[in-house]
Amino acid sequence: MSVAIQTNSPYPVPLKENGLLETYKENNPTHAIPQKTLDLEVAALRKKIESIPGFNPHVKFDPKKHIVFKEEYWSPKVTPQYTLDDLKITKTHVPPLSDFGAAFPFPLISEEAVNIMLWEGLQPHVLEKWARLPNLATGANRLDFHIGGYAKTEAPFSWAFFRSPELSEIVSKFCGFKARPLYNSEVCNLNVSLATEDPEIADTYPKTKEEIDAILAKQDAGDGDAIPSTLGLHYDSCSLALVIMMDLPTEAVGGQTTIVTGDEKSRRVPEPTIGSATLIQGRVLKHLASKPVTNHNRITCVAGMAIAPPILDNTALTSTKPSVLSRARYNTFYSDWTTYRFENLELRLKYLREKLAKKYEDGEEFNQEEVICWCTEMEEYMHKTWDEMEAVHNPPYPAKIFSTSYDELN
C-alpha cells in the first residue's frame, strides 16, 4: 500500500527563481562545462600533468608511499587546532559531534598522489558526465566548476585513498571520535577555479601588491557573502569536511578556505601547500571556498566525513541534493545517500539488539525509557533520510540558516 506524502513546502516543484535547479533529474545539462574551458584551460592543465617526468596515472595507491602524514602532525604545536570555543562558537544550528572546530593545514599526500588524483578527475569523459558549473556561487564564471560522484567507478587511485583506514585514523584523532568517509557522491569532490588562458580576461586581474591588498581587506571586512567563491557562504551537509589542496601556486594570493567565527568575523585558513589538508567540523562552522584574487589555479579535493556507526551521524541533504548542487547526478546521488543511511541504521539496530540481549543475559531489568529513546532516535534518523528530498521539501536556496548569525541560533 502506498502512502500519500504531505508536502512540507509551498514549493512542491524546484523553481529557478528560488535558486533551485529545475533540470536536476536530467543531471543539469544547462550547467555543463563550456567547450572553451575544456579546450583551453583544462586541456592545458591535463597536458602539464602528463608531461611530468615519470608520471604514471596507473600506479596503485600505496598508503606507505602516498600518505605523507607523520605522527607529530597531530600535535597542536605542529598543526594549529581550534575548538569551537576557540572560534567563539557557542551556538550551533545542529548539535556538534565534539568540541573540535578545525585543524589548519597539515601535510597529507604526496605530489605523485596529487597528480594522479587530478588526472583521474580531469579526463574528458569524467568531465562530460560528472562536472558542472556551480549554482549560485559568488563571482563564478566559466572557469569555476565542481566534479563529483565519479570516484567509485572512474578513479581507482582516489577511491582507494579515501576508503583507506589510514585516512580515517588521521581524521579520527583530530576530531576526537571514530570517523569514516561518506558515500561515493560525497568523497573526492574536486572544486576547481582555473586561471584564464584568455589574455583579455587575464589583464583585468590586479597587478600590484597595493591593488591585491586592497581587495583582500575589503573582502575580509565583510561578512563573507561578498567574497568571490566557488561555494558561497554555507554550512556543510556532512559532519566533517576534509579539504586537500591540489593546486594553488605559491605566488597566488587568496584562495583559502574561509570560516566565519562566532563573532561573525571572516577568518582565512593559512595558505596551504600542495598536498596539505584542512579539516573542519563543517556541519557547525559557517565557511566558504574563496577564489584567488590573482589569476591562478585553485583546486581542492574535498571529502565528506562523519562519525562511524554504531553512532548515528548528523548528515543532511540541504546543500548536496541534485536540485541545489549541480554536479550531483540524480540516480547516483540518491542511491548513494539512501544506501548509506540504511546501512547505518542496520549497524545501529544490530548494536542495540546485541546490547539488549546482553542486558537480559546479565539479569538487568528491562528499561522502557531507554528503549523508547533508541527507537525515537532511529525514527528521527529515518525521517531525516527523506524529509529534504525534492518530492516533499524545496525551500529557497541558499538556505536561510546560511545567513543567520550565530547569536540568533537557539
C-alpha positions as CSV (number, residue, x, y, z in Angstrom):
1,M,0.0,0.0,0.0
2,S,1.4,3.4,-0.9
3,V,1.1,6.3,1.5
4,A,0.5,9.9,0.3
5,I,3.3,12.2,1.4
6,Q,2.3,15.6,2.7
7,T,4.4,18.4,1.3
8,N,6.3,20.5,3.8
9,S,7.0,23.3,1.4
10,P,5.0,25.9,-0.5
11,Y,7.2,25.0,-3.5
12,P,6.3,21.4,-4.4
13,V,8.4,21.7,-7.6
14,P,12.0,23.1,-7.6
15,L,11.9,26.6,-9.2
16,K,14.7,28.6,-10.7
17,E,13.5,31.8,-9.0
18,N,14.0,30.1,-5.7
19,G,17.7,29.4,-6.5
20,L,17.0,25.8,-7.4
21,L,17.9,23.7,-10.5
22,E,14.8,22.7,-12.4
23,T,16.5,20.0,-14.6
24,Y,18.0,18.1,-11.7
25,K,16.6,14.8,-12.9
26,E,18.3,15.3,-16.2
27,N,21.6,16.0,-14.4
28,N,21.5,19.7,-15.0
29,P,22.7,19.9,-18.7
30,T,22.5,23.8,-18.5
31,H,25.5,23.7,-16.2
32,A,27.8,21.7,-18.3
33,I,31.4,22.9,-18.7
34,P,31.8,25.3,-21.7
35,Q,33.7,23.8,-24.6
36,K,36.1,26.8,-24.5
37,T,37.1,25.9,-21.0
38,L,37.7,22.3,-21.9
39,D,39.7,23.2,-25.0
40,L,41.9,25.9,-23.4
41,E,42.4,25.7,-19.6
42,V,41.5,22.1,-18.8
43,A,43.4,20.7,-21.8
44,A,46.5,22.8,-20.8
45,L,46.4,21.5,-17.2
46,R,46.0,17.9,-18.2
47,K,48.9,18.2,-20.6
48,K,51.0,19.8,-17.9
49,I,50.3,16.8,-15.6
50,E,51.0,14.3,-18.3
51,S,54.3,15.9,-19.2
52,I,55.7,15.5,-15.6
53,P,58.8,13.2,-15.9
54,G,57.9,9.6,-14.8
55,F,54.2,10.4,-14.4
56,N,52.2,7.2,-14.4
57,P,48.4,7.5,-13.8
58,H,48.0,3.8,-13.4
59,V,50.1,3.5,-10.2
60,K,48.2,1.8,-7.5
61,F,47.5,3.6,-4.2
62,D,50.1,2.7,-1.5
63,P,49.4,4.3,1.9
64,K,53.1,3.9,2.9
65,K,54.2,5.8,-0.2
66,H,51.3,8.2,-0.9
67,I,50.2,9.3,2.6
68,V,53.0,11.6,4.0
69,F,51.3,12.3,7.3
70,K,53.5,11.9,10.3
71,E,52.5,11.2,13.9
72,E,53.9,14.6,15.1
73,Y,51.3,16.4,12.9
74,W,48.6,15.5,15.4
75,S,50.3,17.8,17.9
76,P,48.8,21.3,18.3
77,K,52.4,22.6,18.4
78,V,52.8,21.4,14.8
79,T,49.3,21.7,13.4
80,P,47.2,24.7,14.6
81,Q,44.0,23.3,16.0
82,Y,40.9,25.1,17.3
83,T,38.0,24.1,19.4
84,L,34.6,25.6,18.9
85,D,35.2,27.7,21.9
86,D,38.5,28.9,20.4
87,L,36.5,30.0,17.4
88,K,34.0,31.8,19.7
89,I,31.2,29.5,18.5
90,T,28.9,28.8,21.5
91,K,25.6,28.3,19.5
92,T,25.2,25.9,16.6
93,H,22.2,25.0,14.4
94,V,22.8,21.3,15.0
95,P,24.4,19.6,18.0
96,P,28.2,19.3,17.3
97,L,29.7,15.8,17.5
98,S,32.6,17.1,19.6
99,D,34.2,20.3,20.6
100,F,36.6,20.0,17.6
101,G,36.4,23.1,15.3
102,A,39.2,23.0,12.8
103,A,42.7,21.7,12.1
104,F,44.6,24.0,9.8
105,P,46.9,22.8,7.0
106,F,48.9,19.6,7.6
107,P,50.9,17.6,5.1
108,L,48.7,14.6,3.9
109,I,49.5,13.2,0.5
110,S,52.5,13.1,-1.9
111,E,53.0,15.1,-5.1
112,E,52.5,11.9,-7.1
113,A,49.2,11.2,-5.4
114,V,48.0,14.8,-6.1
115,N,48.9,14.5,-9.8
116,I,47.2,11.1,-10.2
117,M,44.0,12.2,-8.4
118,L,43.9,15.4,-10.6
119,W,44.5,13.4,-13.7
120,E,41.6,11.0,-12.8
121,G,39.2,13.8,-12.3
122,L,40.2,15.8,-15.5
123,Q,39.6,13.0,-18.0
124,P,37.3,14.2,-20.8
125,H,34.6,11.5,-20.2
126,V,34.6,12.3,-16.5
127,L,34.2,16.0,-17.1
128,E,31.3,15.4,-19.5
129,K,29.4,13.2,-17.1
130,W,30.4,14.4,-13.6
131,A,31.4,18.1,-13.9
132,R,29.1,21.1,-13.7
133,L,29.3,24.8,-13.2
134,P,28.3,25.9,-9.7
135,N,24.8,27.0,-8.8
136,L,24.6,30.4,-7.1
137,A,28.3,30.8,-6.4
138,T,29.7,34.3,-5.8
139,G,31.6,35.8,-8.8
140,A,31.8,32.5,-10.6
141,N,32.4,32.2,-14.3
142,R,33.2,29.5,-17.0
143,L,36.5,28.7,-15.2
144,D,34.8,27.6,-11.9
145,F,33.2,24.1,-11.7
146,H,32.7,21.1,-9.5
147,I,33.5,17.4,-10.2
148,G,32.0,14.7,-8.0
149,G,30.4,11.3,-7.8
150,Y,32.9,9.7,-10.2
151,A,35.5,8.2,-7.8
152,K,34.0,4.7,-7.3
153,T,33.7,3.9,-11.0
154,E,36.2,6.2,-12.7
155,A,39.1,6.9,-10.2
156,P,40.6,3.7,-8.6
157,F,43.5,5.6,-7.0
158,S,41.3,8.3,-5.5
159,W,38.7,5.8,-4.3
160,A,41.4,3.6,-2.6
161,F,42.9,6.6,-0.8
162,F,39.6,7.9,0.5
163,R,38.5,4.5,1.7
164,S,41.8,3.7,3.4
165,P,41.8,3.0,7.1
166,E,44.9,5.2,7.4
167,L,43.0,8.3,6.3
168,S,40.1,7.5,8.7
169,E,42.6,7.2,11.6
170,I,44.2,10.5,10.8
171,V,40.8,12.3,10.8
172,S,39.5,10.4,13.9
173,K,42.5,11.5,16.1
174,F,41.9,15.2,15.1
175,C,38.2,15.3,15.7
176,G,38.0,13.2,18.8
177,F,35.7,10.4,17.6
178,K,35.8,7.5,15.2
179,A,35.3,8.9,11.8
180,R,34.8,7.4,8.4
181,P,34.3,8.7,4.8
182,L,30.9,9.3,3.5
183,Y,29.3,7.7,0.4
184,N,30.6,7.9,-3.1
185,S,28.9,11.1,-4.1
186,E,30.4,13.0,-1.2
187,V,34.1,11.9,-1.4
188,C,36.7,13.0,-3.9
189,N,34.9,16.1,-5.0
190,L,37.1,18.5,-7.0
191,N,36.3,22.2,-6.6
192,V,38.0,23.9,-9.4
193,S,38.8,27.6,-10.2
194,L,41.2,27.9,-13.1
195,A,43.5,30.7,-14.2
196,T,42.3,32.1,-17.5
197,E,44.3,31.5,-20.7
198,D,42.4,34.4,-22.3
199,P,44.8,37.4,-22.4
200,E,41.9,40.0,-22.3
201,I,40.5,38.5,-19.2
202,A,43.9,38.0,-17.6
203,D,44.5,41.7,-18.0
204,T,41.6,42.5,-15.7
205,Y,43.2,40.9,-12.6
206,P,45.0,43.2,-10.1
207,K,48.8,43.5,-10.7
208,T,50.3,45.4,-7.8
209,K,50.6,44.4,-4.2
210,E,48.6,47.6,-3.3
211,E,45.7,46.5,-5.5
212,I,45.7,43.0,-4.2
213,D,45.9,44.0,-0.5
214,A,43.0,46.5,-1.0
215,I,40.8,43.8,-2.5
216,L,41.6,41.3,0.3
217,A,41.0,43.9,3.0
218,K,37.6,44.8,1.5
219,Q,36.6,41.1,1.4
220,D,37.7,40.4,4.9
221,A,35.9,43.4,6.3
222,G,32.6,42.0,5.2
223,D,30.5,39.0,6.5
224,G,31.8,36.6,3.8
225,D,28.9,36.9,1.4
226,A,30.8,39.2,-1.0
227,I,33.9,37.1,-1.2
228,P,34.2,35.5,-4.6
229,S,33.9,31.8,-4.3
230,T,33.0,28.5,-6.0
231,L,31.0,27.6,-2.9
232,G,29.3,30.6,-1.3
233,L,28.8,31.0,2.5
234,H,27.3,27.8,3.8
235,Y,27.2,25.0,6.3
236,D,28.2,21.6,5.0
237,S,25.7,18.8,4.8
238,C,28.4,16.4,6.0
239,S,29.7,16.3,9.6
240,L,33.3,17.0,8.7
241,A,35.0,18.4,5.6
242,L,38.5,17.3,4.7
243,V,39.8,19.8,2.2
244,I,43.0,18.8,0.3
245,M,44.9,21.5,-1.7
246,M,45.6,20.1,-5.2
247,D,46.7,23.3,-7.0
248,L,47.5,26.7,-5.7
249,P,50.7,28.3,-6.9
250,T,52.9,29.8,-4.2
251,E,52.6,33.2,-5.9
252,A,48.8,33.1,-5.8
253,V,47.1,35.4,-3.3
254,G,43.8,34.3,-1.8
255,G,42.1,31.0,-2.5
256,Q,41.9,29.7,1.1
257,T,39.0,28.2,2.9
258,T,37.4,31.0,4.9
259,I,35.5,30.3,8.1
260,V,33.1,32.6,9.9
261,T,33.9,32.8,13.7
262,G,31.3,33.2,16.4
263,D,31.8,37.0,16.4
264,E,30.9,37.0,12.7
265,K,34.4,37.7,11.5
266,S,35.8,36.1,8.3
267,R,39.0,34.2,9.1
268,R,41.1,32.7,6.3
269,V,42.8,29.4,6.8
270,P,46.6,29.9,6.4
271,E,48.0,29.4,2.9
272,P,48.1,25.7,2.3
273,T,50.8,23.9,0.3
274,I,50.0,21.3,-2.4
275,G,49.1,18.0,-0.8
276,S,48.2,19.6,2.6
277,A,44.8,19.3,4.1
278,T,42.5,21.3,6.3
279,L,39.8,19.6,8.5
280,I,36.7,21.4,9.8
281,Q,33.5,20.4,11.5
282,G,31.7,21.8,8.6
283,R,28.2,21.0,9.8
284,V,28.6,23.6,12.5
285,L,31.1,26.0,11.1
286,K,29.9,28.5,8.5
287,H,32.5,28.8,5.8
288,L,33.2,29.2,2.1
289,A,35.8,28.3,-0.5
290,S,37.3,31.6,-1.7
291,K,38.7,32.2,-5.2
292,P,42.2,33.6,-5.7
293,V,42.4,37.3,-6.1
294,T,45.2,36.8,-8.6
295,N,45.0,34.9,-11.9
296,H,46.0,31.5,-10.6
297,N,44.5,28.0,-10.3
298,R,42.8,27.0,-7.1
299,I,41.8,23.3,-7.0
300,T,40.8,21.4,-3.9
301,C,39.7,17.9,-3.3
302,V,37.0,17.6,-0.7
303,A,35.9,14.5,1.2
304,G,32.8,14.4,3.5
305,M,33.4,12.5,6.7
306,A,31.1,11.5,9.5
307,I,31.1,9.7,12.8
308,A,31.2,6.0,12.4
309,P,28.5,3.5,13.3
310,P,27.0,2.4,15.6
311,I,26.5,6.0,16.5
312,L,24.2,7.8,14.0
313,D,25.6,10.8,12.2
314,N,24.2,14.3,11.6
315,T,24.4,14.5,7.9
316,A,21.7,16.2,5.8
317,L,20.7,16.9,2.2
318,T,20.5,20.7,2.4
319,S,23.4,21.7,0.2
320,T,24.1,18.4,-1.6
321,K,20.9,17.3,-3.2
322,P,20.7,17.5,-7.0
323,S,18.3,20.4,-7.2
324,V,20.9,22.5,-5.3
325,L,24.3,21.1,-6.2
326,S,24.6,21.0,-9.9
327,R,27.2,18.2,-10.0
328,A,25.0,15.7,-8.1
329,R,23.6,13.2,-10.6
330,Y,20.1,12.2,-9.5
331,N,20.2,8.4,-9.7
332,T,23.8,8.1,-8.4
333,F,23.3,10.6,-5.6
334,Y,20.1,9.2,-4.1
335,S,21.3,5.6,-4.5
336,D,24.5,6.5,-2.6
337,W,22.6,8.5,0.0
338,T,19.8,6.1,0.9
339,T,22.1,3.1,0.9
340,Y,24.5,4.8,3.3
341,R,21.6,5.8,5.6
342,F,20.1,2.3,5.6
343,E,23.4,0.7,6.3
344,N,24.0,3.0,9.3
345,L,20.5,2.0,10.6
346,E,21.3,-1.7,10.1
347,L,24.5,-1.3,12.1
348,R,22.8,0.7,14.8
349,L,20.0,-1.9,15.1
350,K,22.5,-4.7,15.3
351,Y,24.4,-2.9,18.0
352,L,21.3,-2.2,20.1
353,R,19.9,-5.7,19.6
354,E,23.1,-7.2,20.9
355,K,23.2,-4.7,23.8
356,L,19.7,-5.6,24.7
357,A,20.4,-9.3,24.6
358,K,23.4,-8.9,26.9
359,K,21.4,-6.8,29.4
360,Y,18.9,-9.6,29.6
361,E,21.6,-12.3,30.0
362,D,23.1,-10.2,32.8
363,G,19.8,-10.1,34.6
364,E,19.2,-6.4,34.2
365,E,15.6,-5.1,34.4
366,F,14.2,-4.0,31.0
367,N,14.4,-0.2,30.7
368,Q,11.4,1.1,28.7
369,E,12.6,4.7,28.8
370,E,16.0,3.7,27.3
371,V,14.5,1.6,24.5
372,I,12.0,4.3,23.7
373,C,14.9,6.7,23.4
374,W,16.6,4.3,21.0
375,C,13.5,4.0,18.8
376,T,12.9,7.7,18.7
377,E,16.5,8.3,17.7
378,M,16.2,5.9,14.8
379,E,12.8,7.2,13.8
380,E,14.3,10.7,13.5
381,Y,17.2,9.4,11.5
382,M,15.0,7.6,9.1
383,H,12.8,10.7,8.8
384,K,15.9,12.9,8.1
385,T,16.7,10.5,5.3
386,W,13.8,11.7,3.1
387,D,12.5,15.0,4.6
388,E,14.6,17.2,2.4
389,M,14.1,15.3,-0.9
390,E,12.7,17.3,-3.7
391,A,9.4,15.4,-3.6
392,V,8.5,17.0,-0.3
393,H,10.7,19.9,0.5
394,N,12.0,22.7,-1.7
395,P,12.7,25.8,0.3
396,P,14.5,28.7,-1.4
397,Y,18.3,28.3,-1.7
398,P,20.7,29.4,-0.2
399,A,19.1,28.2,3.0
400,K,18.1,30.9,5.5
401,I,20.3,29.3,8.1
402,F,23.4,30.3,6.0
403,S,22.8,34.0,6.6
404,T,21.6,33.6,10.2
405,S,24.1,34.9,12.7
406,Y,25.4,32.6,15.4
407,D,23.8,34.8,18.0
408,E,20.4,34.3,16.5
409,L,20.6,30.5,16.9
410,N,18.9,28.8,19.7
